[in-house]
Amino acid sequence: MKRLLTAFLFFAALLAAWQIVFMAKVWSPVLAPSPASVGRYLWGVLRDGTLEGCLLVTMKRLLIGYGIGIAVGVPLGMITAQFRAVRDTVGVLALGLQGLPSVCWVPLALLWFGQSEGAMLFVVVMGTLWSVILATESGVRNVNPIYVRAARTMGSRRLHTWVMVIMPASLPFIVSGMKQGWAFAWRSLMAAEIFVTILTGFGLGQLLHYGRELNAMDQVIGVMLVIVFIGLLADKVLFSPWETFLHRRWGTAK
Amino acid sequence: MTLQQELAVSPSAKLAVKNVSKTFRTSGGRVQALDRVSLNVNEGEFVCLVGPSGCGKSTLLNIIAGLETPDEGTVQTDGAPIRGPGRDRMVMFQEPALFPWLDVFSNVMFGLKLKPGLSDAERKEVAQYYLKLVGLESFQHANIHELSGGMKQRVTLARALAPNPRVLLMDEPFAALDALTREQLYGDLQRIWQERRKTIIFVTHNVREAACLGDRVVLFSPHPGRIREEFRIPLPRPRDINSVDLAEHATEIMRALKGHLSDTEVQE
């Protein structure tokens, strides 16, 4: 309860500071709109369904891209950890491509797929996949070999060892890899939506982009707030329960 | 199958190690961990392998466990050569090696679930029996990190005993514990060994511990790892590690150990 109150006070203070800066007229109101006008904008798009539509388009793209990234990345990371030849090839490739900012995939995606959902998906998958591979790989390679030895003496073999020992033992790393993958997917998608206008769906990034085109600063800030909020929500809803469970079981909680 | 049948004392294994040699390649060159080591262990015997670090006693234990293969020589249980790890030979390491993602009960169940021929209810009954045997029945649902070092090793012991192995291989299982906890576990281990009639091979560098636990103490010397001498400990059980009789045996073994060590130094 006390933590909740602290957080509330902090954000209330932040909002108050914004209002004070607005009222002091430090910058032109066109460039620095008031909290109230941003709120009015958000209320408006919420009421007329624009926000809901954009959110649906964006979340659909994100979940499909992220899902593919995880479904391919986690097994590939495990294979990479297991075989030296894969580590020297796919592992190096992943390391190199992870360092490539995902927005750099946009030109290539546009030329390959045109202005389509395919281009969007491609950018998100490329943004997610490599970091998930690397996190899973390091997780599996960090599994204490004594767990595997102990399991083998109890009669565990190959697939059983993988599913019952190596996967749960590397779970903390895989979860943090998935979390990192989520952050990467989210960034990639926003970059792609800002740069690519496609007719099959109008997402949050595009809403942000048109805010700039229309010089509508309340729209720009409003959409940015929505993007921040979704990031926070995903962390609390998708990953916090996992992390709490892991901390309790492993005894790593502070 | 009932709990009684499952717990019916299984015939313990007779173990024969013949001319086993093992060399490791390290960054510093080749290290001969074992040089033509032969050892026979009788059914139900408690044998302690003692020696300074690097004498190959843990390597021999891993070979018997089937976790490593010898370069030369053979290891047989009841005349059958060892091929890889098996449920008939369970291992306890110095580190507890308990799985932190499972609670105490599920850790004990891990090996049991892999043992065929038991129903789920029977497996649970067996797991509970062994948790009770090591005195931890009230900690079934505890997480591993909530246990003390001594409790962790008790759970490990229960987990190793649960599939009813014939041989128990113990690699310095108490080395990381405090003296008081260790003394308690010496008592427990002797009691359980007598109750469950296992063949135990116990590796340690603590001479007193070896004299307290073993029917027989086998002395190793390093570089290359060889068996130098054997001592019988004919004391009655349960033995108290602080008893004077035991101290005499320990002193004798210690003297021999120092003698062999200075021999090897002279050779080098």
Interface residues (C-beta under 8 A of the other chain):
Chain A: N144 I146 Y147 R149 A150 A151 R152 T153 M154 G155 S156 H160 M164 V165 P168 A169 L171 R248 R249 W250 G251
Chain B: A65 G66 L67 G84 P85 G86 R87 R89 M90 V91 F93 E95 A97 F99 P100 W101 L102 F110 G111 L114 K115 N143 I144 H145 E146 R159 P163
